[in-house]
C-alpha cells in the first residue's frame, strides 16, 4: 500500500517528467521555426535580452556551451560560433559550428569544415565575407601541436571553405596570439603575450599593404594594462573597440571594456561597459553586420543582444552603478546611497534596471574576489531596497560569515528563513553556526 508521503513523491516525479517533455517539445518547436532575419527573433531594445535561449542558453537541453559570441556573415545568411564540448579535454575541447539560412529557414547547427580535432575558437568574420578568422593549437606540420595559440583563417572557395592557412610572422610568433579582427579599411587588431607588452596579453594593430601585414604596433597604455587584454570586436567603421580585460589578482573587475578612436587615431582610456553587461560575467561580444545590434557572450548564461545605441551612450555616461552605490555608502552612509540609487535609476532607466538581480550578481563577484567590505556594502543596499527578499538577506549573511562577523550572519539567516521557511541553505547554516 502506498502511503501519502510516497504518493506525493510519485506525483512530484510524474509532474517533473511531464514538464520535462513539455519544455523539451517547446524548445524543439522553437528551434524548428527559426526563420528570417536574426533567426526570426524579436528585436531587442536598449537592455540585454536572451538571443535564441532554446539554442544558446546552457540551461537548455539543446543549448551549446559557448566559448565565443555569435558571428553573422556580412549578408546575414550564415551564423558561426564556438562550442566547448563537455567534459573538457585540454587542447581538444572547442570546435567551430555554423548555421545557414536557406529559403528563409535556418539549418540545424553543424561543425564547420575547417574546424579540426584540436581546440579551435572563432574570433571574427572578415567584413567583406571572404575570410573567417579563428585561433587554433592545431599542428603546423608533422611535429605535432604547437605549445602556443596561433591565428588562422579560411577563405571562401566554391561556396564552401578552403583549407585553413596559418598567418605568417610578424603576426604569429613563438608567443600566443589570439582574437584577430580584420576591418574594411585593411587594419587588423589582435592580442598577444609576446615580449615587450604591458602585462599578460596586450592589444596590437597591424595593416595589410599589398597583401602583407605590417609590423604590429602596441595600442599603448590607454588600452593595455598590467592585466590581460583580449580584443573582442570593433565597430564597422573602426571608431570603437571592445576588449575583454581580466586580472587574475582582481577577478571582480573582469569583463568587457570599450575604447573610442580619437580624430588623431589615438584611443581613449578603456572603460568598463557597466553592470548590466559585466554583471552577467560577459567575456565576448560581436556587432551585427548591419551595425544595429550588439551580441554579448555571458559566461554560464548564453548569448544576449541589445541595440547598439549603448555604445554612444557610454561615451558620456558610466553604468558602473554598483561601484557608485558602494562608494556613496562607505563615505556618506546608507540614506545617501539609497538616494543615489533613485537618481541613477531615473537617469539610466532606458539602459539598465537597478534591480535585486544586478546587485546580487555584482555582490557575489566582489565576494568571490575576497573584497568583503565592498560586497557587504552592496548587499546592505540590496536588503534596504528589497526588504522582502529572502535571497538578499541570505547573500548578506554569506558575506558577513565570510568576513567572520558571525552574529550578524546569524541575524541575516534568521531573517531570510522568516521570509522563506523553505530556504534550506539558511536552515543548514544556522544549524552549523548554532552548534559552533
C-alpha positions in Angstrom: 0.0 0.0 0.0 1.3 3.4 -0.9 1.3 6.0 1.9 0.6 9.7 1.5 4.3 10.7 1.5 5.1 8.2 -1.2 2.1 9.3 -3.2 3.3 12.9 -3.1 6.7 11.8 -4.2 5.3 9.8 -7.1 3.1 12.7 -8.2 6.1 15.1 -8.0 8.2 12.8 -10.2 5.3 12.4 -12.6 4.8 16.2 -12.8 8.5 16.8 -13.4 8.6 14.2 -16.1 5.6 15.7 -17.9 7.1 19.2 -17.6 10.4 18.0 -19.0 8.6 16.7 -22.1 6.7 20.0 -22.4 9.9 22.0 -22.1 11.7 19.8 -24.5 8.9 20.0 -27.1 8.7 23.7 -26.6 12.4 24.1 -27.2 12.2 21.7 -30.3 9.3 23.7 -31.7 11.3 27.0 -31.2 14.3 25.5 -33.0 12.3 24.2 -35.9 10.8 27.6 -36.5 13.9 29.7 -36.9 13.1 31.8 -39.9 14.1 35.1 -41.3 16.5 37.8 -40.2 18.4 37.1 -37.0 16.8 33.7 -36.7 13.3 35.3 -36.5 13.9 36.8 -33.0 12.0 39.8 -31.8 14.5 42.7 -32.0 15.7 43.9 -28.6 15.7 47.4 -27.0 18.5 49.1 -25.1 18.5 46.4 -22.4 20.1 43.0 -22.9 17.6 40.2 -24.0 18.4 36.5 -24.4 19.1 35.5 -28.0 17.5 32.2 -29.0 17.7 30.8 -25.5 16.5 27.4 -26.6 19.7 27.1 -28.6 22.3 29.4 -26.9 21.4 29.1 -23.2 23.3 26.5 -21.2 20.1 25.9 -19.3 18.5 24.4 -22.3 18.8 20.6 -23.1 19.7 21.6 -26.6 21.9 24.5 -25.6 25.6 24.9 -26.5 28.3 25.7 -24.0 29.6 28.7 -25.9 33.2 29.9 -25.9 32.6 32.9 -28.3 29.9 35.3 -29.3 27.8 34.6 -32.4 29.2 36.0 -35.7 26.9 36.6 -38.7 28.2 36.8 -42.3 28.1 40.3 -43.9 24.9 39.3 -45.7 23.3 37.9 -42.6 22.7 34.4 -44.0 25.3 32.5 -42.0 26.0 32.3 -38.3 29.1 30.9 -36.7 30.0 30.3 -33.0 32.4 28.3 -30.9 31.2 25.4 -28.8 33.0 23.7 -25.9 32.4 20.1 -25.5 32.0 18.6 -22.1 33.7 17.1 -20.2 36.7 19.4 -21.1 39.6 17.7 -22.8 42.6 20.1 -22.7 43.6 21.2 -26.1 40.8 19.4 -27.9 37.6 20.7 -26.4 36.5 23.6 -28.7 35.1 23.4 -32.2 33.5 25.9 -34.6 29.9 25.4 -35.6 27.7 27.2 -38.2 24.1 27.6 -39.4 22.8 28.8 -42.8 19.6 30.5 -43.9 18.1 28.6 -46.8 14.8 29.7 -48.3 14.3 31.9 -45.1 14.7 28.8 -42.8 17.8 28.3 -40.7 19.5 24.9 -40.8 20.5 22.8 -37.8 23.9 23.7 -36.3 26.8 21.6 -37.6 30.6 21.7 -37.3 32.4 23.9 -39.9 34.5 22.1 -42.4 37.7 24.0 -41.4 37.3 23.1 -37.7 39.8 20.4 -36.5 40.0 17.9 -33.7 42.2 20.4 -31.9 41.0 23.5 -29.9 39.6 26.0 -32.4 38.0 29.2 -31.3 36.2 31.7 -33.7 37.3 35.3 -33.5 35.9 37.2 -36.4 34.2 37.2 -39.8 36.0 39.5 -42.2 34.0 42.5 -43.2 33.9 41.6 -46.9 32.9 38.0 -46.2 36.0 36.5 -47.9 37.7 35.1 -44.8 36.9 33.9 -41.4 39.5 34.1 -38.6 40.0 31.8 -35.7 42.6 30.8 -33.1 43.9 27.2 -33.0 46.5 25.0 -31.5 46.4 22.6 -34.4 49.7 21.2 -35.7 51.5 23.4 -38.2 53.5 20.4 -39.5 54.3 16.8 -38.7 56.0 17.7 -35.4 52.6 17.8 -33.6 50.6 20.5 -32.0 52.4 23.7 -31.0 52.5 24.9 -27.4 51.2 28.3 -28.3 47.9 29.6 -29.8 48.1 31.0 -33.4 45.8 32.9 -35.7 44.4 31.1 -38.7 41.9 31.9 -41.4 39.9 30.1 -44.0 38.9 31.6 -47.3 35.8 31.3 -49.4 36.0 28.6 -52.1 33.3 27.3 -54.4 30.5 28.1 -52.0 32.5 26.5 -49.1 35.8 27.0 -47.4 39.3 26.2 -48.5 41.9 24.6 -46.3 42.8 26.9 -43.4 46.0 29.0 -43.5 48.2 30.0 -40.6 49.0 33.7 -40.6 52.7 34.3 -41.1 55.2 36.3 -39.0 55.1 39.1 -37.7 51.6 38.3 -36.6 52.1 34.8 -35.3 55.3 34.3 -33.2 56.6 31.8 -30.7 54.3 33.5 -28.2 50.5 33.2 -28.0 48.3 35.2 -30.5 44.5 35.4 -30.2 41.5 37.4 -31.3 42.1 38.7 -34.9 39.7 41.3 -36.1 40.1 42.4 -39.8 38.4 45.6 -40.7 37.1 47.0 -44.0 40.0 49.6 -44.1 42.6 46.8 -44.1 43.6 47.3 -40.4 43.6 44.3 -38.1 43.6 44.1 -34.3 44.8 41.1 -32.3 46.1 40.1 -28.9 49.5 38.6 -28.0 51.6 37.9 -24.9 54.8 38.5 -26.8 57.7 40.2 -25.0 57.6 43.9 -24.6 54.0 44.3 -23.6 52.4 45.8 -20.5 51.1 42.7 -18.9 50.0 39.2 -19.9 48.2 39.8 -23.2 48.2 43.2 -25.0 46.3 44.6 -28.0 48.2 45.2 -31.2 47.3 46.8 -34.5 48.6 45.9 -38.0 47.6 46.7 -41.5 47.5 44.7 -44.8 49.5 46.5 -47.5 50.0 44.8 -50.9 48.8 41.5 -49.3 51.4 41.7 -46.4 50.9 42.5 -42.8 52.9 45.4 -41.4 54.9 45.3 -38.2 52.3 45.2 -35.3 52.1 48.3 -33.0 51.1 48.1 -29.4 48.0 50.2 -28.7 49.6 51.7 -25.6 48.7 52.4 -22.0 45.2 53.8 -22.7 44.1 50.3 -23.6 46.7 47.9 -22.3 47.4 47.5 -18.6 49.2 45.1 -16.3 46.1 42.8 -16.6 45.3 40.8 -19.7 43.5 42.4 -22.6 41.9 40.4 -25.4 40.4 42.1 -28.5 36.7 41.2 -28.8 35.3 43.2 -31.7 35.4 46.5 -33.5 32.9 48.9 -35.0 32.3 48.5 -38.7 33.9 52.0 -39.2 36.6 51.1 -36.5 35.5 54.0 -34.3 35.4 51.8 -31.2 37.0 48.6 -29.9 35.6 46.3 -27.3 38.1 44.5 -25.1 37.9 41.7 -22.6 40.1 42.5 -19.6 40.9 40.2 -16.7 43.3 40.5 -13.9 43.8 37.2 -12.0 44.5 39.1 -8.8 41.3 41.1 -9.1 38.7 39.0 -10.9 35.8 41.1 -9.7 36.6 43.7 -12.3 36.9 41.3 -15.2 34.6 42.0 -18.2 34.1 44.0 -21.3 35.7 47.4 -21.7 35.3 49.9 -24.5 37.7 52.4 -26.1 36.9 55.0 -28.7 39.2 56.2 -31.6 40.0 59.9 -31.5 40.3 62.1 -34.6 44.1 61.8 -34.5 44.0 58.0 -34.5 44.7 57.5 -30.8 42.5 55.6 -28.4 40.6 56.8 -25.3 41.2 55.1 -22.0 39.2 51.9 -21.9 36.3 52.0 -19.5 34.0 49.2 -18.2 30.8 48.7 -20.2 28.8 48.7 -16.9 26.9 46.4 -14.5 24.2 45.4 -16.9 26.8 43.9 -19.3 29.6 42.8 -16.9 27.2 41.8 -14.1 26.3 38.9 -16.4 30.0 37.8 -16.5 30.5 39.0 -20.0 33.5 37.6 -21.8 32.8 38.2 -25.5 30.8 40.3 -28.0 30.2 41.0 -31.6 28.4 43.6 -33.7 25.7 42.6 -36.2 26.6 43.1 -39.9 24.2 45.9 -40.3 25.6 47.7 -37.2 22.3 47.8 -35.4 22.9 45.3 -32.6 25.5 44.2 -30.1 25.7 40.5 -29.2 27.2 39.7 -25.8 28.5 36.3 -24.5 27.6 35.8 -20.9 29.8 33.1 -19.2 27.5 30.4 -17.9 24.3 32.0 -19.3 24.5 32.2 -23.1 24.0 35.0 -25.6 22.3 38.3 -25.0 21.7 41.1 -27.6 20.7 44.7 -27.4 20.6 47.8 -29.6 23.9 49.4 -30.5 22.8 52.7 -29.0 24.5 51.7 -25.8 27.9 52.3 -27.4 27.2 56.0 -28.0 25.6 56.4 -24.5 28.8 55.1 -22.8 30.9 57.9 -24.3 29.5 60.3 -21.7 27.9 58.0 -19.1 29.2 55.4 -16.7 26.9 52.5 -16.0 29.0 51.1 -13.1 26.0 51.6 -10.9 27.1 49.3 -8.1 30.5 50.9 -7.7 28.9 54.3 -7.3 26.5 53.0 -4.7 29.2 51.3 -2.7 31.4 54.4 -2.7 28.4 56.5 -1.6 27.5 54.2 1.3 31.1 53.9 2.6 31.6 57.7 2.6 28.2 59.2 3.1 26.0 56.4 4.6 23.0 54.3 3.7 20.5 57.0 3.2 22.7 58.9 0.7 23.3 55.6 -1.1 19.6 54.9 -1.4 19.0 58.5 -2.7 21.8 58.0 -5.2 20.1 54.8 -6.3 16.9 56.6 -7.0 18.7 59.2 -9.0 20.7 56.7 -11.1 17.5 54.6 -11.7 15.8 57.6 -13.2 18.9 58.8 -15.2 19.7 55.5 -16.8 16.3 53.9 -16.9 16.5 53.4 -20.7 19.6 51.2 -20.4 19.8 49.5 -17.0 17.4 48.1 -14.3 18.9 48.7 -10.9 17.2 45.6 -9.5 17.9 42.9 -7.0 19.5 40.6 -9.6 22.0 43.2 -10.7 23.0 44.0 -7.1 23.2 40.3 -6.1 25.3 39.3 -9.1 27.8 42.1 -8.6 27.9 41.5 -4.9 28.9 37.8 -5.4 31.6 38.9 -7.9 33.1 41.0 -5.2 32.7 38.3 -2.6 34.4 35.7 -4.8 37.3 38.1 -5.2 37.5 38.5 -1.3 36.6 42.2 -1.5 34.4 41.7 1.6 33.9 45.4 2.6 32.5 46.3 -0.8 30.4 43.1 -1.0 28.9 43.7 2.4 28.1 47.3 1.4 26.3 46.3 -1.7 24.3 43.6 0.0 23.3 46.1 2.7 22.0 48.3 0.0 20.2 45.4 -1.6 18.3 44.4 1.7 17.4 48.1 2.2 15.9 48.3 -1.3 14.3 44.9 -1.2 13.4 44.2 2.5 11.0 41.4 1.5 13.7 39.4 -0.4 14.9 36.3 1.4 17.7 35.9 -1.1 19.1 39.4 -0.4 19.3 38.5 3.4 20.8 35.1 2.6 23.5 36.8 0.5 24.3 39.4 3.1 24.5 36.5 5.7 27.0 34.7 3.5 29.1 37.9 3.2 29.1 38.5 7.0 30.1 34.9 7.6 33.0 35.1 5.2 34.1 38.3 7.0 33.8 36.3 10.3 31.0 38.5 11.6 29.1 35.5 12.9 26.4 37.3 15.0 25.4 39.5 12.0 25.4 36.4 9.8 23.1 34.6 12.1 20.7 37.6 12.2 20.6 37.7 8.4 20.0 34.0 8.0 17.2 34.2 10.6 15.6 37.0 8.7 15.9 35.1 5.4 14.3 32.0 6.9 11.5 34.1 8.3 10.8 35.4 4.8 11.2 31.9 3.2 10.8 28.9 5.6 11.8 26.7 2.7 15.3 28.2 2.4 17.3 25.1 3.1 20.6 26.9 3.0 19.6 29.2 5.8 18.4 26.2 7.8 21.7 24.4 7.3 23.9 27.5 8.0 22.0 28.3 11.2 22.4 24.7 12.4 26.1 24.8 11.8 26.6 28.3 13.4 24.5 27.5 16.5 26.4 24.2 17.0 29.7 26.2 17.0 
